[in-house]
Amino acid sequence: MSYLTGNFECKLDPKSRMMIPAGLKKKLPEIETEGIVINCGFKNNLVIYTKSQWDKRLDELGKLNEFDEDSADFIRYFTSGATELTLDAAGRVLIPKFLLEHAGIKSDVMLTCQLNKVEVWDAEVYKSTYLKMPKDFAALAQKVLGSKAGRDNE
């Protein structure tokens, strides 16, 4: 799978179904046959994985010591709420109400691609939080990338 990029705005219908945007479906052709897994994110958001990406995450979790309390708690929290969804004939997925409530999603949704997954946000929360460049973005880049920045071009 190549990395995912881009943002997509969409709406939930009254039955909490979300149409997967055509541009995103083109990037993820396997979702029509395999479906997706949607889960709680680390912020007030949800995260969509393709089935194969979700299986990779589970493989990583399977290497943790399930008898270690922190590892067991992480596995429990990370996987709680994970739900496999399939697209209906119209290309929609029905998002469970408890997940929408967790993320505070009402009807306007922002899907934002993050390398190998798609974050699902309430559109207003996303726009007010992440569509503004933070003043300290250069400092964050230095902290995260440090001396690695620019080395790929050498």
C-alpha positions in Angstrom: 0.0 0.0 0.0 1.3 3.5 -0.8 1.0 6.2 1.8 -2.3 8.1 2.0 -2.6 11.8 1.6 -5.3 14.4 1.6 -8.4 15.5 3.5 -12.0 14.7 2.6 -15.1 16.4 3.8 -18.3 14.4 4.1 -21.6 14.2 6.0 -23.3 11.5 8.0 -26.8 10.7 7.0 -29.6 10.6 9.6 -28.9 6.8 10.1 -25.2 7.5 10.9 -24.0 6.2 7.6 -21.0 7.8 6.0 -20.3 7.7 2.2 -16.7 6.9 1.6 -15.5 9.6 -0.8 -14.7 8.4 -4.3 -11.2 10.0 -4.1 -10.4 8.0 -1.0 -11.9 4.8 -2.4 -9.5 5.1 -5.3 -6.6 5.1 -2.9 -8.0 2.1 -1.0 -9.5 -0.3 -3.6 -9.3 -3.2 -1.2 -11.9 -1.7 1.1 -14.7 -2.7 -1.3 -13.8 -6.4 -0.8 -12.2 -6.5 2.6 -14.1 -3.7 4.4 -12.5 -1.5 7.0 -11.9 -1.5 10.8 -12.8 1.7 12.7 -11.6 2.4 16.1 -11.2 5.1 18.8 -8.3 7.4 18.2 -5.9 8.9 20.7 -7.6 12.2 20.6 -11.3 12.9 20.2 -11.4 11.2 16.9 -11.8 7.8 15.2 -9.3 6.0 13.1 -10.0 3.9 10.0 -7.7 1.1 9.0 -7.8 -1.2 6.0 -8.2 -4.8 7.1 -4.6 -5.6 6.2 -3.3 -2.5 8.1 -5.4 -3.5 11.2 -4.0 -7.0 11.0 -0.5 -5.5 11.0 -1.4 -3.5 14.2 -2.7 -6.7 15.8 0.5 -8.5 14.9 2.5 -5.7 16.7 0.2 -6.0 19.7 0.6 -9.8 19.7 4.3 -9.4 20.4 3.6 -7.5 23.6 3.7 -9.3 27.0 0.0 -9.6 27.8 0.9 -10.4 31.4 2.6 -7.0 31.9 -0.1 -4.7 33.3 0.8 -1.7 31.1 0.9 -3.8 28.0 -2.4 -5.5 28.8 -4.0 -2.1 29.5 -2.7 -0.7 26.2 -4.0 -3.7 24.3 -7.4 -3.4 26.0 -7.7 0.3 25.4 -6.4 0.2 21.9 -8.7 -2.6 20.7 -11.8 -1.6 22.6 -14.4 -0.3 20.3 -12.7 -1.7 17.2 -15.4 -2.6 14.7 -15.2 -4.2 11.3 -17.4 -2.4 8.8 -18.4 -3.3 5.2 -19.5 -0.9 2.5 -23.1 -1.2 1.4 -24.2 -1.2 -2.2 -24.1 2.6 -2.2 -20.5 2.8 -0.8 -21.5 3.8 2.7 -20.5 2.5 6.1 -22.7 2.5 9.2 -20.6 4.0 12.1 -21.7 2.8 15.5 -23.3 5.4 17.7 -20.9 4.8 20.6 -17.9 5.6 18.4 -19.6 8.8 17.1 -20.3 9.8 20.7 -16.7 9.0 21.8 -15.4 11.3 19.0 -18.1 14.0 19.4 -19.0 13.7 15.8 -22.3 15.2 14.9 -22.9 15.2 11.1 -20.1 17.1 9.3 -17.0 14.9 9.1 -13.4 15.5 8.1 -11.5 12.5 6.9 -7.7 13.1 7.1 -5.2 10.7 5.7 -2.3 9.9 8.0 0.3 7.7 6.2 -1.4 4.3 6.5 -4.7 5.1 8.2 -7.5 7.7 8.0 -8.5 9.8 11.0 -12.2 10.7 11.3 -13.0 14.0 13.0 -15.9 16.2 13.7 -15.3 18.7 10.9 -15.5 21.8 13.1 -13.2 20.4 15.7 -10.6 19.5 13.0 -10.8 22.8 11.3 -10.5 24.8 14.5 -7.6 22.7 15.8 -5.5 21.4 12.9 -6.0 23.6 9.9 -4.0 26.4 11.5 -0.3 26.2 11.3 1.0 26.3 14.9 3.5 29.1 15.7 6.0 26.5 17.0 5.8 24.1 14.0 9.5 24.6 13.3 10.4 23.7 16.9 8.1 20.6 16.7 9.8 19.6 13.4 13.2 19.9 15.0 12.1 17.9 18.1 10.5 15.1 16.0 12.9 15.0 13.1 16.0 16.4 14.7 19.1 15.6 12.7 17.2 13.3 10.4 15.6 16.3 8.6 16.8 16.6 5.0 19.1 13.6 5.1 16.9 11.6 2.7 17.9 14.0 0.0 21.7 13.5 0.4 
